[in-house]
Amino acid sequence: MSDFNDIRSAYEGTFVLNAAAELVLNVDAYFITADAVITKIEVNEATGPSVLGSYVWTPAGTVPAGTWLIAKNNDFFSAITLASGTLTAYTKKPLPDGT
């Protein structure tokens, strides 16, 4: 995982999700730019149960604008689904092996 300065510099760019939709993109962090209801978060390209509860205390609640969600440990986010709201995804900095 990148450190916070790498994330803020958006090493590989950013992507804005501003619709109720799923975004499949490997990223280190999400910045919530408008109050959002998140229904699913996946890490490390693993499909299956959402890890939303590991990042949001009340998964069914609204995540307020101005919140950073930063991947833990050596994980990276690989998908997120919004029911409403807007976020900016900060794309994953490549590892030395190019992944």
C-alpha positions in Angstrom: 0.0 0.0 0.0 1.1 3.5 -0.7 1.6 6.1 2.1 -0.7 9.0 2.4 1.5 11.4 0.4 1.5 8.9 -2.5 -2.3 8.7 -2.3 -2.7 12.5 -2.3 -0.4 12.9 -5.3 -2.6 10.4 -7.2 0.4 8.6 -8.7 -1.6 7.0 -11.4 -4.5 9.5 -11.5 -8.0 9.6 -10.1 -11.5 8.6 -11.2 -14.8 10.2 -10.0 -17.8 7.9 -9.4 -20.9 10.1 -9.3 -23.7 7.7 -9.9 -25.3 4.7 -8.1 -23.1 2.1 -9.7 -20.2 -0.3 -9.2 -16.7 0.8 -9.9 -14.1 -2.0 -10.5 -10.7 -0.4 -10.3 -7.6 -1.2 -8.2 -7.1 1.8 -5.9 -5.4 2.6 -2.6 -8.0 5.0 -1.3 -11.5 6.5 -1.8 -12.3 10.1 -0.9 -16.0 10.7 -0.3 -16.8 14.0 -2.0 -20.5 14.0 -1.4 -22.4 12.1 1.3 -22.5 8.5 0.1 -24.3 5.3 0.9 -21.9 2.4 0.1 -23.3 -1.1 -0.4 -20.2 -3.1 -1.1 -16.4 -2.9 -0.9 -14.1 -5.6 -2.2 -10.3 -5.9 -1.6 -7.5 -7.6 -3.5 -9.7 -8.6 -6.4 -11.4 -11.1 -4.2 -15.1 -11.5 -5.0 -17.4 -12.7 -2.2 -18.6 -11.0 1.0 -18.2 -7.3 1.2 -15.6 -5.9 3.6 -17.6 -2.7 4.1 -18.0 -3.5 7.8 -14.2 -3.3 8.2 -14.2 0.3 7.1 -17.6 1.7 8.1 -19.0 1.3 11.6 -22.6 1.3 10.4 -22.5 -0.2 6.9 -26.1 0.7 6.1 -25.5 4.4 7.1 -24.4 7.4 5.2 -20.6 8.1 4.9 -20.2 11.8 5.2 -18.4 14.0 2.6 -14.8 14.6 3.5 -14.1 11.0 4.6 -11.1 9.1 3.5 -11.3 5.3 3.2 -7.7 4.0 2.9 -6.9 0.3 2.3 -5.4 -1.4 5.4 -2.1 -3.3 5.6 -1.0 -4.4 2.2 -4.5 -4.6 0.8 -5.9 -2.5 -2.0 -9.5 -1.8 -2.9 -10.7 -3.5 -6.1 -14.4 -2.6 -6.3 -16.9 -0.4 -4.6 -20.7 0.0 -5.1 -22.5 3.2 -4.3 -26.3 3.4 -3.8 -25.9 7.2 -3.7 -23.2 9.9 -3.4 -19.9 10.7 -5.0 -16.4 9.6 -4.5 -12.9 10.1 -6.0 -10.8 6.9 -6.4 -7.1 7.4 -6.1 -5.5 4.8 -8.3 -3.1 2.2 -7.1 0.6 3.0 -7.2 2.3 0.1 -9.1 4.6 -2.2 -7.0 8.2 -2.6 -8.1 7.3 -5.7 -10.1 4.8 -3.6 -12.1 1.6 -5.0 -10.6 
